[in-house]
Amino acid sequence: MPTVTFESSDGKLSKTVPAPDGGSVADLCDDHEAPIPFSCRSASCATCHIEVLEGQDAFQPPESEELDVLEAIDSAAPRFRLACCAKLKPGSAVVRVRAQNDY
């Protein structure tokens, strides 16, 4: 089972949580009050823009919607993702992400 550490954009808040295999990053944020901001939940506003600091290989590949938004905000996957779209692959991994917007 992956473990995910969420960090606020300023690095002052941090929370580490276990993640079910194949879990949605957005659901983990909701379930554990992680310091990642959300708004639309549909890959259109980029509020949940995150930088993947560790564990890029633990994510499923981004779909075209997410890639379009990342391109529009000049952030390339896999280093950057949208938490509303990002899903973890099954298996064990250590993942660390940092918010790119204020919480």
N, CA and C atoms as a LAMMPS dump frame, in Angstrom:
ITEM: TIMESTEP
0
ITEM: NUMBER OF ATOMS
309
ITEM: BOX BOUNDS ff ff ff
-5.0000000000000000e+02 5.0000000000000000e+02
-5.0000000000000000e+02 5.0000000000000000e+02
-5.0000000000000000e+02 5.0000000000000000e+02
ITEM: ATOMS id mol type element x y z
1 1 1 N 0.85 -1.181 0
2 1 2 C 0 0 0
3 1 3 C 0.893 1.241 0
4 2 1 N 0.652 2.184 -0.912
5 2 2 C 1.451 3.411 -0.933
6 2 3 C 1.215 4.267 0.315
7 3 1 N 2.224 5.041 0.663
8 3 2 C 2.09 6.078 1.692
9 3 3 C 2.311 7.402 0.989
10 4 1 N 1.472 8.372 1.297
11 4 2 C 1.576 9.672 0.638
12 4 3 C 1.79 10.748 1.691
13 5 1 N 2.807 11.572 1.49
14 5 2 C 3.024 12.739 2.339
15 5 3 C 2.62 13.964 1.533
16 6 1 N 1.686 14.713 2.085
17 6 2 C 1.203 15.958 1.474
18 6 3 C 1.874 17.119 2.195
19 7 1 N 2.407 18.083 1.439
20 7 2 C 3.011 19.275 2.017
21 7 3 C 2.303 20.51 1.48
22 8 1 N 2.112 21.496 2.356
23 8 2 C 1.545 22.767 1.901
24 8 3 C 2.569 23.477 1.03
25 9 1 N 2.127 24.489 0.302
26 9 2 C 3.02 25.188 -0.631
27 9 3 C 4.191 25.853 0.084
28 10 1 N 4.001 26.261 1.332
29 10 2 C 5.094 26.887 2.075
30 10 3 C 5.908 25.874 2.88
31 11 1 N 5.509 24.605 2.849
32 11 2 C 6.228 23.555 3.553
33 11 3 C 5.981 23.504 5.049
34 12 1 N 5.102 24.379 5.572
35 12 2 C 4.862 24.426 7.017
36 12 3 C 3.895 23.345 7.494
37 13 1 N 3.005 22.894 6.619
38 13 2 C 2.053 21.841 6.971
39 13 3 C 2.428 20.578 6.216
40 14 1 N 2.33 19.46 6.915
41 14 2 C 2.649 18.182 6.3
42 14 3 C 1.781 17.106 6.931
43 15 1 N 1.341 16.165 6.115
44 15 2 C 0.527 15.061 6.615
45 15 3 C 0.858 13.828 5.808
46 16 1 N 1.143 12.724 6.498
47 16 2 C 1.444 11.452 5.841
48 16 3 C 0.299 10.491 6.105
49 17 1 N -0.21 9.89 5.027
50 17 2 C -1.363 8.99 5.142
51 17 3 C -1.14 7.728 4.321
52 18 1 N -1.737 6.619 4.776
53 18 2 C -1.717 5.411 3.943
54 18 3 C -2.721 5.58 2.815
55 19 1 N -2.431 4.975 1.673
56 19 2 C -3.317 5.098 0.517
57 19 3 C -3.747 3.715 0.038
58 20 1 N -5.036 3.505 -0.157
59 20 2 C -5.461 2.221 -0.709
60 20 3 C -4.878 2.031 -2.11
61 21 1 N -4.628 0.825 -2.486
62 21 2 C -4.091 0.561 -3.822
63 21 3 C -4.995 1.186 -4.881
64 22 1 N -4.39 1.935 -5.762
65 22 2 C -5.156 2.566 -6.822
66 22 3 C -5.981 3.746 -6.355
67 23 1 N -5.661 4.297 -5.2
68 23 2 C -6.46 5.368 -4.614
69 23 3 C -6.335 6.691 -5.335
70 24 1 N -7.402 7.451 -5.282
71 24 2 C -7.442 8.787 -5.857
72 24 3 C -6.793 9.774 -4.886
73 25 1 N -5.903 10.627 -5.385
74 25 2 C -5.25 11.619 -4.546
75 25 3 C -6.281 12.603 -3.986
76 26 1 N -7.255 12.986 -4.773
77 26 2 C -8.305 13.903 -4.298
78 26 3 C -9.076 13.295 -3.133
79 27 1 N -9.423 12.019 -3.232
80 27 2 C -10.137 11.357 -2.134
81 27 3 C -9.282 11.296 -0.877
82 28 1 N -7.997 11.047 -1.035
83 28 2 C -7.101 11.03 0.124
84 28 3 C -7.053 12.401 0.787
85 29 1 N -7.002 13.451 -0.019
86 29 2 C -6.998 14.81 0.522
87 29 3 C -8.27 15.071 1.323
88 30 1 N -9.399 14.691 0.77
89 30 2 C -10.671 14.874 1.464
90 30 3 C -10.735 14.063 2.75
91 31 1 N -10.372 12.793 2.663
92 31 2 C -10.495 11.888 3.807
93 31 3 C -9.566 12.248 4.963
94 32 1 N -8.433 12.885 4.651
95 32 2 C -7.429 13.14 5.686
96 32 3 C -7.125 14.62 5.883
97 33 1 N -7.951 15.498 5.302
98 33 2 C -7.767 16.949 5.418
99 33 3 C -6.318 17.349 5.108
100 34 1 N -5.827 16.843 3.998
101 34 2 C -4.469 17.153 3.56
102 34 3 C -4.385 18.605 3.094
103 35 1 N -3.208 19.23 3.226
104 35 2 C -3.056 20.646 2.88
105 35 3 C -2.895 20.912 1.376
106 36 1 N -3.85 20.397 0.594
107 36 2 C -3.879 20.624 -0.85
108 36 3 C -5.212 21.299 -1.165
109 37 1 N -5.198 22.484 -1.785
110 37 2 C -6.461 23.166 -2.074
111 37 3 C -7.216 22.513 -3.235
112 38 1 N -8.543 22.625 -3.191
113 38 2 C -9.399 22.089 -4.246
114 38 3 C -10.466 23.1 -4.605
115 39 1 N -10.956 22.982 -5.809
116 39 2 C -12.094 23.789 -6.231
117 39 3 C -12.964 22.967 -7.158
118 40 1 N -12.596 22.852 -8.42
119 40 2 C -13.509 22.293 -9.422
120 40 3 C -13.611 20.77 -9.431
121 41 1 N -12.516 20.054 -9.133
122 41 2 C -12.455 18.591 -9.161
123 41 3 C -12.711 18.009 -10.552
124 42 1 N -12.451 18.817 -11.579
125 42 2 C -12.699 18.327 -12.935
126 42 3 C -11.618 18.749 -13.936
127 43 1 N -10.428 18.976 -13.46
128 43 2 C -9.287 19.323 -14.32
129 43 3 C -9.519 20.566 -15.166
130 44 1 N -10.117 21.586 -14.564
131 44 2 C -10.293 22.808 -15.34
132 44 3 C -9.769 24.062 -14.642
133 45 1 N -9.52 24.012 -13.338
134 45 2 C -9.104 25.247 -12.67
135 45 3 C -7.658 25.233 -12.19
136 46 1 N -7.051 24.061 -12.021
137 46 2 C -5.66 23.892 -11.586
138 46 3 C -5.406 24.338 -10.146
139 47 1 N -6.451 24.506 -9.356
140 47 2 C -6.274 24.855 -7.95
141 47 3 C -5.476 23.781 -7.221
142 48 1 N -5.675 22.533 -7.602
143 48 2 C -5.043 21.407 -6.913
144 48 3 C -3.707 21 -7.533
145 49 1 N -3.052 21.912 -8.19
146 49 2 C -1.758 21.7 -8.835
147 49 3 C -0.731 21.269 -7.782
148 50 1 N -0.102 20.112 -7.99
149 50 2 C 0.898 19.608 -7.048
150 50 3 C 2.2 19.295 -7.777
151 51 1 N 3.295 19.381 -7.043
152 51 2 C 4.586 18.929 -7.54
153 51 3 C 4.876 17.587 -6.881
154 52 1 N 5.232 16.601 -7.666
155 52 2 C 5.564 15.284 -7.131
156 52 3 C 7.056 15.302 -6.82
157 53 1 N 7.383 15.321 -5.531
158 53 2 C 8.768 15.396 -5.083
159 53 3 C 9.417 14.022 -4.99
160 54 1 N 8.591 13.008 -4.8
161 54 2 C 9.094 11.635 -4.666
162 54 3 C 7.988 10.681 -5.082
163 55 1 N 8.337 9.65 -5.827
164 55 2 C 7.387 8.605 -6.174
165 55 3 C 6.595 8.806 -7.451
166 56 1 N 7.157 9.501 -8.445
167 56 2 C 6.44 9.72 -9.709
168 56 3 C 5.955 8.419 -10.332
169 57 1 N 6.738 7.357 -10.202
170 57 2 C 6.38 6.072 -10.814
171 57 3 C 5.177 5.41 -10.15
172 58 1 N 4.76 5.895 -8.996
173 58 2 C 3.628 5.305 -8.279
174 58 3 C 2.281 5.766 -8.84
175 59 1 N 2.303 6.752 -9.749
176 59 2 C 1.066 7.29 -10.307
177 59 3 C 0.694 6.62 -11.626
178 60 1 N -0.599 6.504 -11.849
179 60 2 C -1.075 6.097 -13.168
180 60 3 C -0.79 7.256 -14.119
181 61 1 N -0.596 6.977 -15.407
182 61 2 C -0.322 8.061 -16.363
183 61 3 C -1.483 9.059 -16.416
184 62 1 N -1.18 10.329 -16.626
185 62 2 C -2.242 11.333 -16.735
186 62 3 C -3.063 11.146 -18.008
187 63 1 N -4.346 11.482 -17.919
188 63 2 C -5.215 11.438 -19.095
189 63 3 C -5.123 12.774 -19.824
190 64 1 N -5.696 12.835 -21.012
191 64 2 C -5.547 14.013 -21.874
192 64 3 C -6.068 15.301 -21.237
193 65 1 N -7.188 15.247 -20.505
194 65 2 C -7.72 16.453 -19.837
195 65 3 C -6.673 17.069 -18.916
196 66 1 N -6.083 16.206 -18.086
197 66 2 C -5.082 16.684 -17.134
198 66 3 C -3.864 17.237 -17.876
199 67 1 N -3.406 16.541 -18.893
200 67 2 C -2.25 17.001 -19.661
201 67 3 C -2.509 18.363 -20.303
202 68 1 N -3.72 18.577 -20.789
203 68 2 C -4.074 19.867 -21.393
204 68 3 C -3.951 21.005 -20.376
205 69 1 N -4.459 20.778 -19.17
206 69 2 C -4.394 21.817 -18.135
207 69 3 C -2.948 22.033 -17.696
208 70 1 N -2.208 20.951 -17.492
209 70 2 C -0.804 21.095 -17.104
210 70 3 C -0.014 21.866 -18.159
211 71 1 N -0.291 21.603 -19.431
212 71 2 C 0.378 22.331 -20.508
213 71 3 C 0.009 23.813 -20.468
214 72 1 N -1.246 24.102 -20.192
215 72 2 C -1.714 25.495 -20.155
216 72 3 C -1.064 26.286 -19.013
217 73 1 N -0.723 25.601 -17.926
218 73 2 C -0.083 26.299 -16.806
219 73 3 C 1.433 26.076 -16.796
220 74 1 N 1.946 25.546 -17.905
221 74 2 C 3.385 25.372 -18.117
222 74 3 C 4.025 24.451 -17.085
223 75 1 N 3.362 23.323 -16.829
224 75 2 C 3.87 22.32 -15.884
225 75 3 C 3.792 20.947 -16.537
226 76 1 N 4.913 20.294 -16.687
227 76 2 C 4.937 19.008 -17.376
228 76 3 C 4.818 17.835 -16.394
229 77 1 N 4 16.858 -16.761
230 77 2 C 3.929 15.601 -16.015
231 77 3 C 5.205 14.829 -16.342
232 78 1 N 5.731 13.966 -15.51
233 78 2 C 5.184 13.47 -14.261
234 78 3 C 5.565 14.29 -13.035
235 79 1 N 6.436 15.293 -13.199
236 79 2 C 6.848 16.079 -12.032
237 79 3 C 5.685 16.86 -11.438
238 80 1 N 4.765 17.299 -12.27
239 80 2 C 3.589 18.028 -11.802
240 80 3 C 2.336 17.254 -12.169
241 81 1 N 1.346 17.327 -11.301
242 81 2 C 0.062 16.659 -11.538
243 81 3 C -1.047 17.529 -10.978
244 82 1 N -2.276 17.176 -11.308
245 82 2 C -3.451 17.77 -10.687
246 82 3 C -3.996 16.723 -9.729
247 83 1 N -4.113 17.08 -8.465
248 83 2 C -4.565 16.11 -7.463
249 83 3 C -5.983 15.621 -7.748
250 84 1 N -6.783 16.427 -8.427
251 84 2 C -8.156 16.01 -8.74
252 84 3 C -8.187 14.868 -9.75
253 85 1 N -7.11 14.686 -10.498
254 85 2 C -7.049 13.655 -11.542
255 85 3 C -6.093 12.519 -11.212
256 86 1 N -5.105 12.775 -10.387
257 86 2 C -4.038 11.811 -10.137
258 86 3 C -4.534 10.612 -9.335
259 87 1 N -4.145 9.434 -9.799
260 87 2 C -4.485 8.186 -9.108
261 87 3 C -3.222 7.367 -8.946
262 88 1 N -3.148 6.69 -7.811
263 88 2 C -1.986 5.86 -7.519
264 88 3 C -2.172 4.458 -8.072
265 89 1 N -1.075 3.884 -8.526
266 89 2 C -1.085 2.497 -8.989
267 89 3 C -1.137 1.577 -7.772
268 90 1 N -1.598 0.346 -7.961
269 90 2 C -1.522 -0.632 -6.876
270 90 3 C -0.054 -0.954 -6.55
271 91 1 N 0.193 -1.348 -5.327
272 91 2 C 1.54 -1.73 -4.924
273 91 3 C 2.087 -0.807 -3.862
274 92 1 N 3.265 -1.127 -3.373
275 92 2 C 3.847 -0.303 -2.318
276 92 3 C 4.707 0.794 -2.939
277 93 1 N 4.675 1.943 -2.311
278 93 2 C 5.465 3.083 -2.78
279 93 3 C 5.47 4.155 -1.703
280 94 1 N 6.467 5.008 -1.781
281 94 2 C 6.522 6.193 -0.928
282 94 3 C 6.379 7.384 -1.862
283 95 1 N 5.377 8.214 -1.578
284 95 2 C 5.067 9.36 -2.437
285 95 3 C 5.092 10.618 -1.578
286 96 1 N 5.653 11.68 -2.121
287 96 2 C 5.652 12.978 -1.437
288 96 3 C 5.284 14.043 -2.457
289 97 1 N 4.259 14.831 -2.126
290 97 2 C 3.789 15.881 -3.036
291 97 3 C 3.697 17.205 -2.288
292 98 1 N 3.863 18.3 -3.036
293 98 2 C 3.759 19.64 -2.459
294 98 3 C 2.761 20.456 -3.253
295 99 1 N 1.863 21.12 -2.539
296 99 2 C 0.895 22.013 -3.17
297 99 3 C 1.63 23.149 -3.877
298 100 1 N 1.101 23.583 -5.003
299 100 2 C 1.681 24.707 -5.738
300 100 3 C 0.848 25.973 -5.576
301 101 1 N -0.289 25.848 -4.896
302 101 2 C -1.165 26.977 -4.615
303 101 3 C -1.37 27.044 -3.109
304 102 1 N -1.769 28.191 -2.604
305 102 2 C -1.988 28.357 -1.165
306 102 3 C -3.212 27.571 -0.718
307 103 1 N -3.107 27.023 0.464
308 103 2 C -4.185 26.212 1.047
309 103 3 C -5.229 27.094 1.662
